[in-house]
Amino acid sequence: MRIVAIKVLREFWARHPGARSHLEAWVDEARNADWRQPTDIKAQFRSASILKNRRVVFNIGGNAYRLIVAVAYRYGALYIKFIGTHAEYDTIDAETIETEL
């Protein structure tokens, strides 16, 4: 899968160094994945939550962080919509949030 707006992840781990290794591992797995449908993601990441609007929430770093992506299955692309701490995630609407680039 191609990851769009990966810069957002780099900026996040610069502010939260403890997230870096976990996010880098997720990036490696996602780049090597070939997700064609939501069940493919769930098979690889059982704790992922599938939302409407082709969005998926990933628990990162033992659920210390939350990552929301929009998946374009047809094009093999992931669009970063949100990365934050679990507490920050609790304050947003996962189905509508957009990354500010």
Backbone as a chain_set.jsonl record, in Angstrom:
{"seq": "MRIVAIKVLREFWARHPGARSHLEAWVDEARNADWRQPTDIKAQFRSASILKNRRVVFNIGGNAYRLIVAVAYRYGALYIKFIGTHAEYDTIDAETIETEL", "coords": {"N": [[0.848, -1.174, 0.0], [0.407, 2.254, -0.652], [1.358, 5.062, 1.211], [-0.08, 8.055, 1.959], [0.734, 11.314, 2.944], [2.637, 10.763, 4.893], [4.394, 12.36, 6.184], [3.029, 13.535, 8.268], [3.049, 11.551, 10.217], [5.782, 11.423, 10.79], [6.201, 13.972, 11.876], [4.622, 13.72, 14.131], [5.937, 11.682, 15.623], [8.253, 13.024, 16.153], [7.435, 14.803, 18.09], [6.486, 13.018, 19.95], [8.484, 10.885, 20.931], [8.354, 8.244, 21.89], [6.538, 6.985, 20.298], [7.697, 6.486, 17.904], [9.104, 3.988, 17.069], [6.968, 2.213, 17.035], [5.227, 3.351, 15.148], [6.898, 3.313, 12.901], [7.119, 0.553, 12.555], [4.437, -0.036, 11.932], [4.218, 1.401, 9.51], [6.039, -0.04, 7.893], [4.734, -2.55, 7.782], [2.286, -1.808, 6.619], [3.076, -0.731, 4.139], [3.983, -3.016, 2.877], [1.723, -4.464, 2.609], [-1.211, -5.755, 0.925], [-3.996, -4.782, 0.806], [-7.226, -5.458, -0.045], [-9.775, -5.323, 0.792], [-11.791, -4.637, 3.734], [-11.677, -6.91, 5.439], [-9.174, -7.97, 4.937], [-7.465, -6.218, 6.242], [-8.32, -6.587, 8.895], [-7.533, -9.221, 9.222], [-4.804, -8.978, 9.421], [-4.4, -7.023, 11.366], [-5.899, -7.455, 14.107], [-6.981, -5.845, 16.116], [-7.73, -3.55, 14.845], [-10.175, -1.099, 13.995], [-12.905, -1.005, 11.913], [-14.427, 1.543, 10.221], [-17.174, 3.531, 8.886], [-17.142, 5.143, 5.634], [-14.79, 4.192, 4.523], [-12.796, 4.217, 6.434], [-10.267, 3.409, 8.844], [-9.291, 2.567, 12.105], [-6.325, 2.289, 13.811], [-4.718, 0.767, 16.547], [-1.938, 1.845, 18.143], [1.226, 1.154, 19.529], [0.526, -0.412, 21.845], [-1.984, 0.601, 22.265], [-1.593, 3.153, 23.126], [-1.526, 5.173, 21.346], [-3.481, 6.418, 18.608], [-4.278, 5.823, 15.254], [-5.759, 7.018, 12.371], [-6.812, 6.118, 9.214], [-7.832, 6.662, 5.83], [-8.876, 4.398, 3.444], [-8.112, 3.652, 0.163], [-9.007, 1.217, -1.485], [-9.092, 0.292, -4.139], [-7.034, 1.714, -5.381], [-4.88, 1.109, -3.868], [-4.008, 2.714, -1.718], [-3.325, 4.596, 1.264], [-4.571, 7.105, 3.279], [-3.503, 9.341, 5.594], [-5.406, 10.419, 8.234], [-5.546, 11.123, 10.893], [-3.411, 11.206, 13.699], [-2.729, 10.55, 16.999], [-2.612, 10.791, 20.611], [-4.228, 8.432, 22.787], [-5.951, 9.823, 24.466], [-6.279, 12.238, 23.033], [-7.56, 11.224, 20.794], [-10.015, 10.558, 21.869], [-11.34, 12.967, 21.834], [-12.127, 13.634, 19.282], [-14.005, 13.267, 16.154], [-13.904, 10.346, 14.661], [-14.874, 9.566, 12.203], [-15.032, 11.774, 10.593], [-12.838, 13.462, 10.818], [-10.138, 15.365, 9.456], [-6.813, 15.519, 8.247], [-4.715, 18.253, 8.82], [-2.749, 19.684, 6.538]], "CA": [[0.0, 0.0, 0.0], [1.103, 3.542, -0.669], [0.907, 5.883, 2.33], [-0.102, 9.474, 1.621], [0.87, 12.22, 4.095], [3.457, 10.125, 5.925], [5.042, 13.463, 6.909], [2.258, 13.741, 9.499], [3.541, 10.576, 11.19], [7.129, 11.849, 11.205], [6.057, 15.128, 12.765], [4.06, 13.233, 15.394], [6.94, 10.99, 16.44], [9.227, 14.014, 16.616], [6.868, 15.344, 19.332], [6.237, 11.878, 20.842], [9.51, 9.91, 20.545], [7.967, 6.882, 22.242], [5.679, 6.424, 19.244], [8.444, 6.294, 16.654], [9.34, 2.599, 16.66], [5.666, 1.595, 16.77], [4.738, 3.872, 13.872], [7.761, 2.794, 11.836], [6.717, -0.841, 12.327], [3.158, -0.001, 11.213], [4.511, 1.844, 8.139], [6.637, -1.176, 7.18], [3.697, -3.551, 7.513], [1.285, -1.254, 5.692], [3.679, -0.619, 2.798], [4.118, -4.356, 2.298], [0.4, -5.097, 2.557], [-2.032, -5.643, -0.289], [-5.347, -4.835, 1.342], [-8.249, -5.285, -1.084], [-11.062, -5.16, 1.472], [-11.604, -4.487, 5.186], [-11.31, -8.163, 6.107], [-7.721, -8.15, 4.809], [-6.855, -5.439, 7.326], [-8.643, -7.264, 10.16], [-6.738, -10.447, 9.304], [-3.448, -8.602, 9.798], [-4.472, -6.221, 12.592], [-7.188, -7.819, 14.726], [-7.519, -4.776, 16.96], [-8.158, -2.421, 14.017], [-11.62, -0.868, 13.943], [-13.358, -0.602, 10.589], [-15.486, 2.54, 10.307], [-17.737, 3.843, 7.576], [-16.334, 6.047, 4.804], [-13.517, 3.509, 4.242], [-11.809, 4.578, 7.455], [-9.816, 2.365, 9.758], [-8.562, 3.045, 13.276], [-5.308, 1.351, 14.279], [-4.157, 0.97, 17.881], [-0.477, 1.876, 17.991], [1.984, 1.199, 20.789], [-0.266, -0.94, 22.957], [-3.169, 1.454, 22.375], [-1.235, 4.48, 23.651], [-1.764, 6.101, 20.25], [-4.492, 5.997, 17.627], [-4.026, 6.25, 13.887], [-6.926, 6.867, 11.499], [-6.516, 6.247, 7.79], [-8.865, 6.362, 4.842], [-8.295, 3.404, 2.546], [-8.583, 3.583, -1.225], [-8.664, -0.163, -1.812], [-8.907, 0.168, -5.593], [-5.757, 2.312, -5.772], [-3.82, 0.655, -2.974], [-3.474, 3.885, -1.024], [-3.776, 4.927, 2.613], [-4.492, 8.541, 3.528], [-3.47, 9.609, 7.021], [-6.42, 11.389, 8.632], [-5.322, 11.53, 12.28], [-2.546, 10.457, 14.598], [-2.741, 11.231, 18.285], [-2.659, 9.946, 21.793], [-5.563, 7.892, 23.037], [-6.749, 10.915, 25.041], [-6.631, 13.14, 21.935], [-8.537, 10.506, 19.968], [-11.317, 10.614, 22.536], [-11.955, 14.284, 21.653], [-12.406, 13.896, 17.863], [-14.944, 12.38, 15.453], [-13.052, 9.523, 13.797], [-15.477, 9.386, 10.883], [-15.019, 13.003, 9.783], [-11.627, 14.269, 10.992], [-9.229, 15.493, 8.317], [-5.483, 16.002, 8.596], [-4.353, 19.587, 8.326], [-1.392, 19.585, 5.962]], "C": [[0.896, 1.241, 0.0], [0.511, 4.406, 0.444], [1.043, 7.349, 1.957], [-0.093, 10.287, 2.918], [1.64, 11.571, 5.242], [4.213, 11.173, 6.747], [4.343, 13.72, 8.24], [2.74, 12.787, 10.59], [4.923, 10.981, 11.697], [7.075, 13.029, 12.168], [5.526, 14.694, 14.126], [5.139, 12.561, 16.232], [8.089, 11.91, 16.834], [8.768, 14.632, 17.943], [6.667, 14.263, 20.388], [7.226, 10.759, 20.492], [9.165, 8.457, 20.873], [7.111, 6.206, 21.19], [6.475, 5.997, 18.016], [8.581, 4.839, 16.223], [8.027, 1.894, 16.311], [5.107, 2.06, 15.428], [5.592, 3.388, 12.709], [7.418, 1.34, 11.521], [5.398, -0.901, 11.561], [3.38, 0.393, 9.752], [5.09, 0.686, 7.326], [5.577, -2.219, 6.815], [2.689, -3.059, 6.488], [1.842, -1.157, 4.273], [3.779, -1.978, 2.111], [2.786, -5.084, 2.149], [-0.25, -4.903, 1.191], [-3.481, -5.802, 0.144], [-6.355, -4.514, 0.247], [-9.636, -5.037, -0.507], [-10.81, -5.108, 2.984], [-11.188, -5.78, 5.891], [-9.818, -8.461, 5.989], [-6.986, -7.407, 5.926], [-7.079, -6.142, 8.657], [-7.84, -8.552, 10.323], [-5.316, -10.145, 9.773], [-3.398, -7.852, 11.131], [-5.825, -6.469, 13.253], [-7.801, -6.699, 15.544], [-7.955, -3.548, 16.156], [-9.679, -2.322, 14.025], [-11.978, -0.341, 12.563], [-14.545, 0.347, 10.767], [-16.115, 2.729, 8.93], [-16.827, 4.836, 6.862], [-14.93, 5.508, 4.554], [-12.417, 3.862, 5.23], [-11.517, 3.404, 8.371], [-9.04, 3.028, 10.884], [-7.61, 1.942, 13.717], [-4.86, 1.758, 15.679], [-2.649, 0.832, 17.744], [0.169, 1.924, 19.37], [1.181, 0.733, 21.98], [-1.456, -0.063, 23.286], [-2.879, 2.798, 23.038], [-1.554, 5.558, 22.624], [-2.829, 5.519, 19.324], [-4.165, 6.629, 16.286], [-5.278, 5.985, 13.067], [-6.461, 7.066, 10.065], [-7.792, 6.033, 6.993], [-8.194, 5.456, 3.82], [-8.948, 3.491, 1.174], [-8.162, 2.206, -1.736], [-8.326, -0.315, -3.294], [-7.531, 0.668, -6.043], [-4.589, 1.879, -4.894], [-3.167, 1.791, -2.206], [-4.115, 4.069, 0.341], [-3.553, 6.414, 2.825], [-4.563, 8.775, 5.037], [-4.476, 10.717, 7.335], [-6.182, 11.932, 10.036], [-4.286, 10.617, 12.906], [-2.521, 11.242, 15.897], [-2.687, 10.24, 19.423], [-4.084, 9.423, 21.945], [-6.48, 8.985, 23.592], [-7.172, 11.912, 23.966], [-7.696, 12.517, 21.03], [-9.939, 10.606, 20.566], [-12.039, 11.942, 22.332], [-12.368, 14.572, 20.211], [-13.493, 12.951, 17.345], [-14.141, 11.612, 14.41], [-13.591, 9.393, 12.377], [-15.387, 10.627, 10.005], [-13.707, 13.784, 9.872], [-10.757, 14.233, 9.73], [-7.894, 16.012, 8.827], [-5.274, 17.378, 8.014], [-2.928, 19.518, 7.836], [-0.747, 20.925, 5.834]], "O": [[1.984, 1.254, 0.576], [-0.709, 4.47, 0.596], [2.141, 7.83, 1.675], [-0.821, 9.982, 3.863], [1.337, 11.799, 6.413], [4.623, 10.903, 7.876], [4.988, 14.081, 9.225], [2.83, 13.172, 11.756], [5.2, 10.893, 12.894], [7.813, 13.076, 13.152], [5.931, 15.235, 15.156], [5.25, 12.835, 17.427], [8.829, 11.597, 17.767], [9.585, 14.946, 18.809], [6.677, 14.553, 21.584], [6.852, 9.791, 19.831], [9.639, 7.541, 20.2], [6.975, 4.983, 21.191], [5.982, 5.233, 17.186], [8.202, 4.497, 15.102], [7.985, 1.072, 15.396], [4.575, 1.258, 14.661], [5.063, 3.084, 11.64], [7.426, 0.937, 10.357], [5.246, -1.713, 10.649], [2.796, -0.212, 8.853], [4.672, 0.458, 6.191], [5.532, -2.705, 5.685], [2.287, -3.804, 5.594], [1.142, -1.471, 3.31], [3.668, -2.066, 0.888], [2.735, -6.196, 1.622], [0.115, -4.015, 0.421], [-4.112, -6.826, -0.118], [-6.337, -3.421, -0.321], [-10.55, -4.603, -1.208], [-9.738, -5.492, 3.451], [-10.417, -5.734, 6.85], [-9.255, -9.135, 6.852], [-6.008, -7.908, 6.481], [-6.153, -6.283, 9.455], [-7.503, -8.932, 11.444], [-4.695, -10.967, 10.447], [-2.47, -8.028, 11.921], [-6.79, -5.756, 12.976], [-9.024, -6.614, 15.654], [-8.495, -2.601, 16.728], [-10.379, -3.334, 14.058], [-11.416, 0.653, 12.103], [-15.544, -0.009, 11.39], [-15.653, 2.163, 7.939], [-15.849, 5.312, 7.439], [-13.986, 6.282, 4.392], [-11.234, 3.808, 4.892], [-12.361, 2.548, 8.636], [-8.237, 3.933, 10.654], [-8.025, 0.81, 13.965], [-4.65, 2.938, 15.959], [-2.153, -0.193, 17.278], [-0.285, 2.643, 20.26], [1.152, 1.4, 23.014], [-1.888, 0.013, 24.437], [-3.798, 3.499, 23.462], [-1.819, 6.708, 22.976], [-3.044, 4.309, 19.267], [-3.822, 7.808, 16.198], [-5.801, 4.871, 13.062], [-5.802, 8.054, 9.743], [-8.705, 5.324, 7.418], [-7.074, 5.721, 3.385], [-10.17, 3.414, 1.042], [-7.101, 2.052, -2.34], [-7.36, -0.992, -3.644], [-6.935, 0.117, -6.968], [-3.442, 2.245, -5.153], [-1.946, 1.839, -2.054], [-5.284, 3.744, 0.549], [-2.461, 6.923, 2.576], [-5.562, 8.446, 5.677], [-4.406, 11.811, 6.774], [-6.565, 13.061, 10.342], [-4.282, 9.408, 12.675], [-2.317, 12.456, 15.895], [-2.712, 9.025, 19.227], [-5.016, 9.915, 21.31], [-7.652, 9.06, 23.224], [-8.308, 12.386, 23.982], [-8.61, 13.197, 20.565], [-10.926, 10.724, 19.84], [-13.23, 12.042, 22.625], [-12.905, 15.644, 19.933], [-13.853, 11.974, 18.001], [-13.744, 12.176, 13.39], [-12.827, 9.134, 11.447], [-15.637, 10.551, 8.802], [-13.487, 14.689, 9.068], [-10.661, 13.216, 9.043], [-7.848, 16.846, 9.731], [-5.612, 17.64, 6.86], [-2.002, 19.318, 8.621], [0.389, 21.022, 5.37]]}, "num_chains": 1, "name": "protein.A"}
